């Protein structure tokens, strides 16, 4: 996939409404979650990494899509499009791939649209983005649980390499949901304090909301318009284990297939790995062992990074956030420190930077994602020449 390049980035997170604020927050490695907007009928005060309201569009130009997720997605895509320097003519043929798990779930939870519209919650977001920016190319929504973001990025590349579009915007977006929060609590998957995926005392995930976006285009199209490229999408790997509705396959065989395929198609060993690692012990252990095995003798030379410690688990947006972070690592030549680690997980075989940023010694980054139902995806982003 060396002919697909990343030319624009956008992000709306609890760290702020821009990519620069995201990167600065990742380097500080100190952000903590706040108290959820409501108690969701749960004991105690659940925590959430939530986006400040000032960083969201009020609605699309016609006022049709007031959902929280749609607003954040439109904001992130707007930054990515501006960063890439795309004009209206280019956008008229551009495609969109959008990863989300619940879409504009706030509209349902607040009773703001009819029951007949409930099935359209996820599709409303891609419609909002396409309508706001005049995207006339292929438009696809992906909902492979928490791996949806990496699927969105890799499917965008598929649309380009198959000749269906020269430019595709990949976006991941999900908003705060009281139903999701309560459900995860019932599953015993939440940490009551903060997200600390590499800490020995981690208790689970902490949800977050936000949106991230990337502009992908063919290298030929980017060259023709003189666009700067952040990264090259070198390779992709997908798999599905179907082992359990929520738990990972214990041996990690299918996740290993996805990671191994991504590494095999890359131009060399990665200089860092952005993990899905969310703070759920059984999931974290399987993922770390799979990646350590796939890296082999190079494992000690590849720093691992967990972005969820500072922005929370953003569900369908998580994978795109990981890809944006990887692109920024390639741009700046460094890997941010991991946050909220008091005692490093003794079962983690990976190198985990803690004291501060470390150099990115090789010009490529592996991004891994897993999701409920066993949906696995991995990809490698390399430095643009």
C-alpha positions as CSV (number, residue, x, y, z in Angstrom):
1,X,0.0,0.0,0.0
2,X,3.0,2.3,-0.5
3,X,0.9,4.4,-2.9
4,X,-1.4,5.7,-0.1
5,X,-0.3,8.7,1.9
6,X,-1.7,10.6,4.8
7,X,-1.9,14.4,4.1
8,X,-4.2,15.8,6.7
9,X,-5.0,15.2,10.4
10,X,-7.8,16.4,12.7
11,X,-8.7,15.6,16.3
12,X,-11.2,16.6,19.0
13,X,-10.4,15.1,22.4
14,X,-10.6,15.8,26.1
15,X,-7.2,17.4,25.6
16,X,-8.6,20.1,23.2
17,X,-10.1,20.8,19.8
18,X,-7.0,20.4,17.6
19,X,-4.2,18.0,16.7
20,X,-1.6,20.3,18.3
21,X,-3.4,20.2,21.6
22,X,-3.7,16.4,21.3
23,X,0.1,16.1,20.8
24,X,0.9,18.5,23.6
25,X,-1.4,16.6,26.0
26,X,0.2,13.3,25.0
27,X,3.7,14.6,25.8
28,X,2.5,16.0,29.2
29,X,1.1,12.5,30.0
30,X,-0.9,13.8,33.0
31,X,-4.5,14.3,32.0
32,X,-7.1,12.6,34.2
33,X,-10.8,11.9,33.8
34,X,-13.6,13.9,35.3
35,X,-16.9,12.8,36.8
36,X,-19.5,11.7,34.3
37,X,-22.4,14.1,33.5
38,X,-24.8,11.8,35.4
39,X,-24.5,8.8,37.7
40,X,-26.1,6.4,35.3
41,X,-27.9,4.9,38.3
42,X,-24.5,3.4,39.4
43,X,-23.0,3.5,42.9
44,X,-20.2,6.0,43.3
45,X,-19.2,8.5,40.7
46,X,-18.2,7.0,37.3
47,X,-15.3,8.7,35.5
48,X,-15.1,9.7,31.9
49,X,-12.6,11.5,29.6
50,X,-15.0,14.0,28.0
51,X,-14.6,16.6,25.3
52,X,-15.3,20.2,26.4
53,X,-18.5,21.5,24.7
54,X,-16.7,24.5,23.2
55,X,-14.9,22.3,20.7
56,X,-18.0,21.0,18.9
57,X,-20.0,22.4,16.0
58,X,-23.6,23.4,16.9
59,X,-25.0,21.5,13.9
60,X,-24.4,20.9,10.2
61,X,-25.3,23.9,7.9
62,X,-28.9,22.7,7.6
63,X,-29.3,22.0,11.4
64,X,-30.2,18.4,10.7
65,X,-27.5,16.5,12.7
66,X,-27.4,17.9,16.2
67,X,-26.0,14.7,17.7
68,X,-22.8,15.0,19.8
69,X,-20.9,12.4,17.8
70,X,-21.8,14.1,14.5
71,X,-20.7,17.5,15.8
72,X,-17.3,16.2,17.0
73,X,-16.8,14.3,13.7
74,X,-17.5,17.3,11.6
75,X,-15.0,19.4,13.7
76,X,-12.2,16.8,13.4
77,X,-12.8,16.3,9.6
78,X,-12.8,20.1,9.1
79,X,-9.4,20.4,10.7
80,X,-8.0,17.4,8.6
81,X,-9.4,18.9,5.4
82,X,-7.9,22.3,6.1
83,X,-4.6,20.7,7.1
84,X,-4.5,18.8,3.8
85,X,-5.3,21.9,1.8
86,X,-8.2,20.3,-0.1
87,X,-10.5,22.6,-2.0
88,X,-14.2,22.1,-2.8
89,X,-13.5,20.5,-6.2
90,X,-11.3,17.8,-4.6
91,X,-13.9,17.1,-1.9
92,X,-16.7,16.6,-4.5
93,X,-15.2,13.3,-5.5
94,X,-13.6,12.4,-2.1
95,X,-14.8,9.3,-0.2
96,X,-15.5,8.8,3.5
97,X,-15.0,5.9,5.8
98,X,-16.3,6.4,9.3
99,X,-15.8,4.1,12.3
100,X,-18.3,4.4,15.2
101,X,-20.0,2.0,17.7
102,X,-23.0,4.0,18.8
103,X,-23.2,7.0,16.5
104,X,-25.5,9.8,17.7
105,X,-26.6,7.7,20.7
106,X,-27.3,10.9,22.7
107,X,-30.4,11.6,20.5
108,X,-31.8,8.2,21.5
109,X,-30.9,8.5,25.2
110,X,-32.5,11.9,25.3
111,X,-35.6,10.9,23.3
112,X,-34.9,13.4,20.6
113,X,-36.0,11.3,17.6
114,X,-38.6,8.8,16.8
115,X,-38.2,5.1,17.4
116,X,-38.3,4.5,13.7
117,X,-35.1,6.4,13.3
118,X,-33.2,4.4,15.9
119,X,-31.5,2.1,13.3
120,X,-29.9,5.1,11.7
121,X,-27.9,6.3,14.7
122,X,-24.6,5.1,13.3
123,X,-25.3,6.2,9.7
124,X,-26.3,9.7,10.7
125,X,-22.6,10.6,11.5
126,X,-21.3,9.8,8.0
127,X,-24.2,11.6,6.5
128,X,-23.5,14.6,8.6
129,X,-19.8,14.7,7.6
130,X,-20.5,14.1,3.9
131,X,-23.3,16.8,3.9
132,X,-21.2,19.4,5.7
133,X,-18.1,19.1,3.4
134,X,-19.7,18.1,0.1
135,X,-18.1,14.6,-0.1
136,X,-19.5,12.9,-3.1
137,X,-17.4,9.8,-3.3
138,X,-17.9,6.4,-1.6
139,X,-19.4,6.7,1.9
140,X,-19.1,3.8,4.3
141,X,-19.8,3.4,8.0
142,X,-17.9,0.7,9.9
143,X,-19.0,-0.6,13.3
144,X,-16.6,-3.4,14.2
145,X,-16.8,-2.4,17.8
146,X,-13.6,-0.8,19.2
147,X,-11.5,-1.7,16.2
148,X,-13.7,0.3,13.9
149,X,-11.2,3.2,13.6
150,X,-8.4,1.1,12.3
151,X,-10.8,-0.7,9.9
152,X,-11.9,2.8,8.7
153,X,-8.3,3.8,7.9
154,X,-7.4,0.6,6.2
155,X,-10.7,0.5,4.2
156,X,-10.0,4.0,3.1
157,X,-6.7,2.8,1.6
158,X,-8.6,-0.1,0.0
159,X,-10.9,2.4,-1.8
160,X,-7.8,4.2,-3.1
161,X,-5.8,1.2,-4.2
162,X,-8.9,-0.2,-5.9
163,X,-9.3,3.0,-7.9
164,X,-12.7,4.0,-6.4
165,X,-11.4,7.3,-5.2
166,X,-8.2,9.4,-5.2
167,X,-9.0,11.0,-1.8
168,X,-10.7,9.4,1.2
169,X,-11.3,10.8,4.6
170,X,-11.1,8.3,7.4
171,X,-12.8,9.3,10.6
172,X,-13.6,7.7,13.9
173,X,-16.1,9.2,16.3
174,X,-18.1,8.3,19.4
175,X,-19.7,10.4,22.1
176,X,-20.5,9.9,25.8
177,X,-23.2,7.4,26.4
178,X,-24.9,6.7,29.8
179,X,-26.2,3.4,28.5
180,X,-22.7,2.2,27.4
181,X,-21.2,3.4,30.7
182,X,-23.8,1.5,32.7
183,X,-23.4,-1.6,30.6
184,X,-19.6,-1.7,31.0
185,X,-20.0,-1.3,34.7
186,X,-22.3,-4.4,34.7
187,X,-19.6,-6.3,32.8
188,X,-17.1,-5.3,35.5
189,X,-14.9,-3.5,32.9
190,X,-14.5,0.0,34.4
191,X,-11.7,1.5,36.5
192,X,-13.2,3.8,39.1
193,X,-10.1,6.0,39.2
194,X,-8.4,6.5,35.8
195,X,-7.2,4.7,32.8
196,X,-3.8,3.1,33.6
197,X,-3.2,0.3,31.0
198,X,0.4,-0.4,31.9
199,X,0.0,-0.3,35.6
200,X,0.0,-3.5,37.7
201,X,-3.0,-2.2,39.6
202,X,-5.2,-1.4,36.7
203,X,-8.9,-2.3,37.2
204,X,-10.4,-1.7,33.7
205,X,-11.1,0.9,31.1
206,X,-12.4,4.5,31.5
207,X,-14.6,5.7,28.6
208,X,-13.8,8.8,26.6
209,X,-15.4,10.6,23.8
210,X,-14.0,12.4,20.8
211,X,-13.3,12.2,17.1
212,X,-10.2,11.9,15.0
213,X,-9.8,12.2,11.2
214,X,-7.1,11.6,8.5
215,X,-7.0,12.5,4.9
216,X,-5.7,9.7,2.8
217,X,-4.9,10.0,-0.9
218,X,-3.0,8.3,-3.6
219,X,0.6,9.4,-3.8
220,X,0.2,10.5,-7.4
221,X,-2.7,12.7,-6.5
222,X,-0.8,14.2,-3.6
223,X,2.2,14.9,-5.7
224,X,0.1,16.5,-8.5
225,X,-1.2,19.1,-6.1
226,X,2.0,19.5,-4.2
227,X,0.6,18.2,-0.8
228,X,2.8,17.5,2.1
229,X,2.6,13.9,3.5
230,X,2.8,12.9,7.1
231,X,3.1,9.2,6.5
232,X,2.7,6.3,4.1
233,X,0.3,3.5,4.8
234,X,2.6,0.5,4.3
235,X,0.5,-2.5,5.2
236,X,-2.7,-3.8,6.9
237,X,-3.8,-7.0,8.6
238,X,-7.3,-8.0,9.5
239,X,-8.8,-11.0,11.4
240,X,-11.7,-12.1,13.4
241,X,-11.7,-14.9,16.1
242,X,-15.4,-15.0,17.0
243,X,-14.3,-16.5,20.3
244,X,-16.7,-14.6,22.7
245,X,-19.0,-11.6,22.6
246,X,-16.6,-9.5,24.8
247,X,-13.5,-11.6,25.8
248,X,-10.5,-12.1,23.6
249,X,-9.3,-15.4,22.3
250,X,-7.0,-16.5,25.1
251,X,-4.2,-17.7,22.8
252,X,-4.4,-14.7,20.6
253,X,-4.1,-16.8,17.4
254,X,-6.3,-14.6,15.3
255,X,-4.9,-11.3,16.6
256,X,-1.5,-12.7,15.8
257,X,-2.6,-13.2,12.2
258,X,-3.6,-9.6,11.8
259,X,-0.4,-8.3,13.5
260,X,1.9,-10.7,11.6
261,X,0.3,-9.7,8.3
262,X,0.8,-6.0,9.0
263,X,4.4,-6.5,10.0
264,X,5.1,-8.8,7.0
265,X,3.9,-6.2,4.5
266,X,5.8,-3.3,6.1
267,X,9.1,-2.0,4.9
268,X,10.9,-3.1,8.0
269,X,10.7,-3.4,11.8
270,X,8.6,-0.6,13.4
271,X,10.2,2.0,15.7
272,X,7.2,2.0,18.0
273,X,3.9,0.3,18.6
274,X,0.6,2.1,19.5
275,X,-1.4,-0.5,21.3
276,X,-5.1,-1.0,21.8
277,X,-4.3,-1.7,25.5
278,X,-7.2,-0.2,27.5
279,X,-6.7,-1.4,31.1
280,X,-8.6,-4.6,31.0
281,X,-6.0,-7.2,32.3
282,X,-7.0,-10.2,30.2
283,X,-7.2,-8.2,26.9
284,X,-3.9,-6.3,27.7
285,X,-2.0,-9.4,28.4
286,X,-3.1,-11.2,25.2
287,X,-2.3,-8.2,23.0
288,X,1.1,-7.5,24.6
289,X,2.2,-11.1,24.3
290,X,1.0,-11.3,20.6
291,X,2.9,-8.2,19.6
292,X,6.1,-9.2,21.6
293,X,6.1,-12.6,19.9
294,X,5.6,-11.0,16.4
295,X,8.4,-8.5,17.0
296,X,10.8,-11.3,18.1
297,X,14.3,-10.2,18.9
298,X,13.5,-6.6,18.2
299,X,11.0,-6.4,21.1
300,X,13.4,-4.6,23.4
301,X,14.0,-1.9,20.8
302,X,10.3,-1.1,20.0
303,X,8.7,1.2,22.6
304,X,5.0,0.5,23.3
305,X,2.5,3.3,23.8
306,X,-1.0,3.4,25.2
307,X,-2.9,6.5,24.2
308,X,-6.0,5.6,26.2
309,X,-4.3,6.6,29.5
310,X,-4.7,10.2,28.6
311,X,-7.9,10.4,26.4
312,X,-9.8,7.3,27.6
313,X,-11.3,4.6,25.5
314,X,-13.0,6.4,22.7
315,X,-14.6,3.2,21.2
316,X,-15.0,3.7,17.4
317,X,-12.6,6.6,17.4
318,X,-9.8,4.8,19.3
319,X,-8.1,3.4,16.2
320,X,-8.1,6.6,14.3
321,X,-6.7,8.4,17.4
322,X,-4.0,5.7,17.4
323,X,-3.2,6.4,13.7
324,X,-3.1,10.2,14.3
325,X,-0.7,9.6,17.2
326,X,1.5,7.4,15.0
327,X,1.6,10.0,12.3
328,X,2.6,12.6,14.8
329,X,5.3,10.3,16.1
330,X,6.7,10.1,12.6
331,X,6.5,13.8,12.1
332,X,8.2,14.7,15.4
333,X,10.5,11.7,15.6
334,X,9.6,10.8,19.2
335,X,7.3,8.6,21.2
336,X,5.4,10.1,24.1
337,X,5.7,8.7,27.7
338,X,3.0,6.4,29.0
339,X,0.8,8.0,31.7
340,X,-0.4,6.9,35.1
341,X,2.1,4.1,35.8
342,X,3.0,3.6,39.5
343,X,4.1,0.0,39.2
344,X,4.8,-1.4,35.8
345,X,2.8,-4.5,34.9
346,X,5.2,-7.3,35.4
347,X,3.5,-9.5,32.8
348,X,4.2,-6.9,30.0
349,X,7.1,-8.1,27.9
350,X,7.3,-4.8,26.0
351,X,9.5,-1.8,26.5
352,X,7.3,0.9,28.1
353,X,8.7,4.5,28.2
354,X,7.7,6.3,31.4
355,X,10.1,9.2,32.3
356,X,9.6,11.2,29.1
357,X,9.5,11.0,25.4
358,X,11.9,8.6,23.7
359,X,13.3,8.9,20.1
360,X,11.6,7.1,17.3
361,X,14.6,5.1,16.1
362,X,13.0,3.5,13.0
363,X,10.7,5.4,10.6
364,X,7.5,3.3,11.0
365,X,4.8,2.7,13.7
366,X,2.6,-0.3,14.2
367,X,-1.0,0.4,15.3
368,X,-3.1,-2.4,16.9
369,X,-6.8,-2.6,17.5
370,X,-9.2,-5.2,18.9
371,X,-12.9,-5.1,19.5
372,X,-15.8,-7.0,21.0
373,X,-16.7,-10.1,19.0
374,X,-13.0,-10.7,18.1
375,X,-12.7,-8.0,15.4
376,X,-8.9,-7.4,15.1
377,X,-7.0,-5.0,12.9
378,X,-3.4,-3.8,12.6
379,X,-1.5,-1.5,10.3
380,X,1.9,0.0,9.8
381,X,2.5,3.7,9.0
382,X,5.9,4.6,7.6
383,X,7.6,8.0,7.2
384,X,6.8,9.8,4.0
385,X,9.8,10.4,1.7
